[in-house]
Each structure stands twice: as structure tokens, then as C-alpha cells.
Amino acid sequence: MCKRYIEELIRLIDRHASDEGVQPTDAPGMNLIRISRPGMTMPDIYEPSLCLVARGAKEVLFGGQIVRYAAPQYLVITVNLPVIAYVTDASSDEPYLAVLLEIDPRKHFDLMGRCRAAGSSENKIYPGLMVGAPDSGLTEAIMRLVRLLDTPEDIPYLAPLAMSEICYRLLSGEHGAAIARLIAPGSSMQRIAQAIQTIKENFAKPLRVEALAEMVHMSPSAFYLHFKRITALSPLQYQKRLRLLEARRLILATMDSISGAAMQVGYESISQFSREYSRMFGLSPSADGGQARAL
């Protein structure tokens, strides 16, 4: 891994990401992240993406485990995952800096992934969140993409080429097999990804695991085991986290009432909603909402 690439990335991100938080750029699907204080909790649904940390460190609560990664490591997400993330190493003088690339597995990996998957009979199940150490090829490709922000007139022509190389480098790297299995036709990972999308689109409705398993042509027991391996959550736990994340968004962003938010995301019992909300976010819904209104 070439140190000078990371040093240039730090300079580029620092120049183009002057505000706090996740900032979209003129390059489609590329965001820059700047966080100037540690301990900033960020509950969210991570979509398929690649995040390369140029400076600082972060922790992600993935199911019941904590995944740590720091510069110059990257985090790759292959399916939609409800997580809670927080920066552990950042300051105003040396903020956490990262490049976040949105990745559509079918669009960006389809041809290369199918070719790789066709050469192997492996049907191993990989977790949907993985940490890696980028080689110089991947780091340089990401750096070239970020560098295009200095010449925006080149973005429409060169950004797609840079993204193609980034995806090629990922498929050629340590987690390439996991990405390839995700999009291999009929693979277990692809079928679980389909089930995840169905839950995401219908999270407020009652969930029948047996119906989901039948939809993706798996036995209930195999479906449960594969789902847990990929997401670190059971299907019902996954749905619950989606509900709570959406309820929190409603309470904090729209100042919706606690009972209104609970009912919108599928809860019938307000007391159960409050208990599970407090367990996940460390504050009751009313305290969380009050804290947001005080900011």
C-alpha cells in the first residue's frame, strides 16, 4: 500500500469536504466524509458501498458484534444492513476523513462477478460487512476518482472508467469471492439479498419467515442460517432494527409524536416500542427527541 496515495487522498478530501458529515460530490455515487469529533453515533441503514478511511477510525455495531476499522483500511458492504456506527478517532485538527462510494452490485459487478463465480463451484456464505486492507491498485484508483473533483468537466467521461477499475480491484482483492457469490445466478447470497430487499420494502408489515424462505426457494432452517450469517441478525431482528431506525428518523427529522412514529413503522404496543427503542439507541424516544430539539 503506497503511503503517498493516502497522503494525497487526505489533502483532496480535506479540500473538497469542508462541512461536517457525509457530503455528496459532483461524481455520481461518490460522497466524502468529514467528522471532527469522536463518539458521534450514526444509526443508519448501510447500502451496498465501499468506504475507504484516509484518516481516523470508526466502529460499527454489526448484529451483536463490534467491527473496528481505521486508516488506511476499507469497509465493504454487500447488502442493506441496519447498523450503528461511531467515530473513535477524530479531532478538529485531524478530522476523520473517508471516501464513500455507493455500489450497485448488479450494475457495477455483473459481468466481472459472473465470470469469476463461473470459475468456482464454491457456495460459501460470507458476512455482508467486511473490512479489508487496500492494495496500491485499489487506493490509486479511488484517488484518481477523487482527483476528478479538481477537473469537474472530466467527471462524465472519466468517473465511470475509474469506478469500473475500482470494482475490478475489489473483485481481484481479498473479498472478491464474497462479492462474486453475491451476484452469481441462483447463489444463496443472491437469494438472501432478494429477501433482504423484500423486508426493507415491507418492514412495517407482519413478517412470516416461512413465506420469505419459500419466496427464495430455501427451507426455513437453511434460510434462517444463511440470513444470520450474512446480516448477523435473524430476519425478525433485522426487521425490528429497520423499524426502529425509521421511527427514530421520524421522531428526529419530522418531530413526529412517539405514538405516531411507532404506529407508522408497525408497532401496536407503545410500551414495547419504547423499551426496544431505548435498548437500541441508549435513550428513550422522548429523551432522544428532546435532545434533538435542544440542539
Secondary structure as GFF3:
##gff-version 3
##sequence-region A 1 295
A	DSSP	alpha_helix	3	16	.	.	.	ID=ss1
A	DSSP	beta_strand	21	24	.	.	.	ID=ss2
A	DSSP	beta_strand	30	35	.	.	.	ID=ss3
A	DSSP	beta_strand	41	46	.	.	.	ID=ss4
A	DSSP	beta_strand	49	55	.	.	.	ID=ss5
A	DSSP	beta_strand	57	62	.	.	.	ID=ss6
A	DSSP	beta_strand	65	70	.	.	.	ID=ss7
A	DSSP	beta_strand	74	77	.	.	.	ID=ss8
A	DSSP	beta_strand	81	89	.	.	.	ID=ss9
A	DSSP	beta_strand	96	102	.	.	.	ID=ss10
A	DSSP	alpha_helix	105	118	.	.	.	ID=ss11
A	DSSP	beta_strand	129	132	.	.	.	ID=ss12
A	DSSP	alpha_helix	136	147	.	.	.	ID=ss13
A	DSSP	three_ten_helix	148	150	.	.	.	ID=ss14
A	DSSP	three_ten_helix	152	154	.	.	.	ID=ss15
A	DSSP	alpha_helix	155	172	.	.	.	ID=ss16
A	DSSP	alpha_helix	176	183	.	.	.	ID=ss17
A	DSSP	alpha_helix	188	201	.	.	.	ID=ss18
A	DSSP	alpha_helix	209	215	.	.	.	ID=ss19
A	DSSP	alpha_helix	220	231	.	.	.	ID=ss20
A	DSSP	alpha_helix	235	253	.	.	.	ID=ss21
A	DSSP	alpha_helix	258	264	.	.	.	ID=ss22
A	DSSP	alpha_helix	270	281	.	.	.	ID=ss23
A	DSSP	alpha_helix	285	294	.	.	.	ID=ss24
###
